[in-house]
Amino acid sequence: MLLNSERYEQAIAAYDKAIALKPNFALAWHSKGYVLGELQRYEEAIASYDKAIALKPDDANIWFNRGNNLIYLQRYEAALTS
Protein backbone atom coordinates (compact mmCIF):
# COMPACT_ATOMS: atom_id res chain seq x y z
CA MET A 1 0.00 0.00 0.00
CA LEU A 2 1.17 3.48 -0.80
CA LEU A 3 0.09 4.83 2.57
CA ASN A 4 1.89 2.13 4.55
CA SER A 5 5.11 2.76 2.67
CA GLU A 6 4.81 6.52 3.29
CA ARG A 7 4.47 7.28 -0.40
CA TYR A 8 2.00 9.98 0.49
CA GLU A 9 2.04 12.06 -2.68
CA GLN A 10 1.42 8.94 -4.75
CA ALA A 11 -1.40 7.97 -2.40
CA ILE A 12 -3.00 11.39 -2.85
CA ALA A 13 -2.74 11.03 -6.63
CA ALA A 14 -4.41 7.61 -6.42
CA TYR A 15 -7.23 8.98 -4.25
CA ASP A 16 -7.68 11.89 -6.65
CA LYS A 17 -8.00 9.45 -9.52
CA ALA A 18 -10.57 7.39 -7.62
CA ILE A 19 -12.51 10.56 -6.80
CA ALA A 20 -12.41 11.67 -10.45
CA LEU A 21 -13.92 8.32 -11.44
CA LYS A 22 -16.46 8.25 -8.61
CA PRO A 23 -16.92 11.65 -6.92
CA ASN A 24 -19.31 10.21 -4.32
CA PHE A 25 -16.74 7.70 -3.03
CA ALA A 26 -16.67 8.76 0.63
CA LEU A 27 -13.84 6.39 1.57
CA ALA A 28 -11.53 7.98 -1.01
CA TRP A 29 -12.26 11.46 0.39
CA HIS A 30 -11.72 10.16 3.94
CA SER A 31 -8.47 8.42 3.04
CA LYS A 32 -7.19 11.47 1.18
CA GLY A 33 -7.94 13.54 4.28
CA TYR A 34 -5.94 11.13 6.40
CA VAL A 35 -2.91 11.36 4.10
CA LEU A 36 -3.12 15.14 3.97
CA GLY A 37 -3.17 15.17 7.76
CA GLU A 38 -0.08 12.97 7.86
CA LEU A 39 1.61 15.60 5.67
CA GLN A 40 0.47 18.31 8.11
CA ARG A 41 -1.69 19.86 5.40
CA TYR A 42 -4.49 20.24 7.92
CA GLU A 43 -6.72 22.73 6.10
CA GLU A 44 -6.75 20.53 3.02
CA ALA A 45 -7.39 17.49 5.18
CA ILE A 46 -10.40 19.15 6.79
CA ALA A 47 -11.78 20.07 3.37
CA SER A 48 -11.43 16.45 2.29
CA TYR A 49 -13.13 15.23 5.46
CA ASP A 50 -15.94 17.73 4.83
CA LYS A 51 -16.52 16.13 1.42
CA ALA A 52 -16.55 12.68 3.02
CA ILE A 53 -18.97 13.82 5.73
CA ALA A 54 -21.32 15.28 3.12
CA LEU A 55 -21.44 11.83 1.54
CA LYS A 56 -21.47 9.74 4.70
CA PRO A 57 -22.52 11.87 7.68
CA ASP A 58 -23.00 8.88 10.00
CA ASP A 59 -19.36 7.72 9.86
CA ALA A 60 -17.84 8.49 13.27
CA ASN A 61 -14.29 7.84 12.05
CA ILE A 62 -14.50 10.70 9.57
CA TRP A 63 -15.75 13.08 12.28
CA PHE A 64 -13.01 11.88 14.65
CA ASN A 65 -10.23 12.44 12.13
CA ARG A 66 -11.65 15.83 11.15
CA GLY A 67 -11.67 16.82 14.81
CA ASN A 68 -8.06 15.78 15.24
CA ASN A 69 -7.03 18.02 12.37
CA LEU A 70 -8.90 20.92 13.91
CA ILE A 71 -7.00 20.29 17.14
CA TYR A 72 -3.68 20.33 15.26
CA LEU A 73 -4.68 23.81 14.04
CA GLN A 74 -5.56 24.76 17.63
CA ARG A 75 -9.17 25.33 16.61
CA TYR A 76 -10.43 23.73 19.79
CA GLU A 77 -13.92 25.23 19.83
CA ALA A 78 -14.54 24.06 16.28
CA ALA A 79 -13.30 20.59 17.20
CA LEU A 80 -15.76 20.44 20.08
CA THR A 81 -18.76 21.76 18.23
CA SER A 82 -18.47 20.09 14.85
C-alpha positions as CSV (number, residue, x, y, z in Angstrom):
1,M,0.0,0.0,0.0
2,L,1.2,3.5,-0.8
3,L,0.1,4.8,2.6
4,N,1.9,2.1,4.5
5,S,5.1,2.8,2.7
6,E,4.8,6.5,3.3
7,R,4.5,7.3,-0.4
8,Y,2.0,10.0,0.5
9,E,2.0,12.1,-2.7
10,Q,1.4,8.9,-4.8
11,A,-1.4,8.0,-2.4
12,I,-3.0,11.4,-2.9
13,A,-2.7,11.0,-6.6
14,A,-4.4,7.6,-6.4
15,Y,-7.2,9.0,-4.2
16,D,-7.7,11.9,-6.6
17,K,-8.0,9.4,-9.5
18,A,-10.6,7.4,-7.6
19,I,-12.5,10.6,-6.8
20,A,-12.4,11.7,-10.4
21,L,-13.9,8.3,-11.4
22,K,-16.5,8.3,-8.6
23,P,-16.9,11.7,-6.9
24,N,-19.3,10.2,-4.3
25,F,-16.7,7.7,-3.0
26,A,-16.7,8.8,0.6
27,L,-13.8,6.4,1.6
28,A,-11.5,8.0,-1.0
29,W,-12.3,11.5,0.4
30,H,-11.7,10.2,3.9
31,S,-8.5,8.4,3.0
32,K,-7.2,11.5,1.2
33,G,-7.9,13.5,4.3
34,Y,-5.9,11.1,6.4
35,V,-2.9,11.4,4.1
36,L,-3.1,15.1,4.0
37,G,-3.2,15.2,7.8
38,E,-0.1,13.0,7.9
39,L,1.6,15.6,5.7
40,Q,0.5,18.3,8.1
41,R,-1.7,19.9,5.4
42,Y,-4.5,20.2,7.9
43,E,-6.7,22.7,6.1
44,E,-6.7,20.5,3.0
45,A,-7.4,17.5,5.2
46,I,-10.4,19.2,6.8
47,A,-11.8,20.1,3.4
48,S,-11.4,16.5,2.3
49,Y,-13.1,15.2,5.5
50,D,-15.9,17.7,4.8
51,K,-16.5,16.1,1.4
52,A,-16.6,12.7,3.0
53,I,-19.0,13.8,5.7
54,A,-21.3,15.3,3.1
55,L,-21.4,11.8,1.5
56,K,-21.5,9.7,4.7
57,P,-22.5,11.9,7.7
58,D,-23.0,8.9,10.0
59,D,-19.4,7.7,9.9
60,A,-17.8,8.5,13.3
61,N,-14.3,7.8,12.1
62,I,-14.5,10.7,9.6
63,W,-15.7,13.1,12.3
64,F,-13.0,11.9,14.6
65,N,-10.2,12.4,12.1
66,R,-11.6,15.8,11.1
67,G,-11.7,16.8,14.8
68,N,-8.1,15.8,15.2
69,N,-7.0,18.0,12.4
70,L,-8.9,20.9,13.9
71,I,-7.0,20.3,17.1
72,Y,-3.7,20.3,15.3
73,L,-4.7,23.8,14.0
74,Q,-5.6,24.8,17.6
75,R,-9.2,25.3,16.6
76,Y,-10.4,23.7,19.8
77,E,-13.9,25.2,19.8
78,A,-14.5,24.1,16.3
79,A,-13.3,20.6,17.2
80,L,-15.8,20.4,20.1
81,T,-18.8,21.8,18.2
82,S,-18.5,20.1,14.9
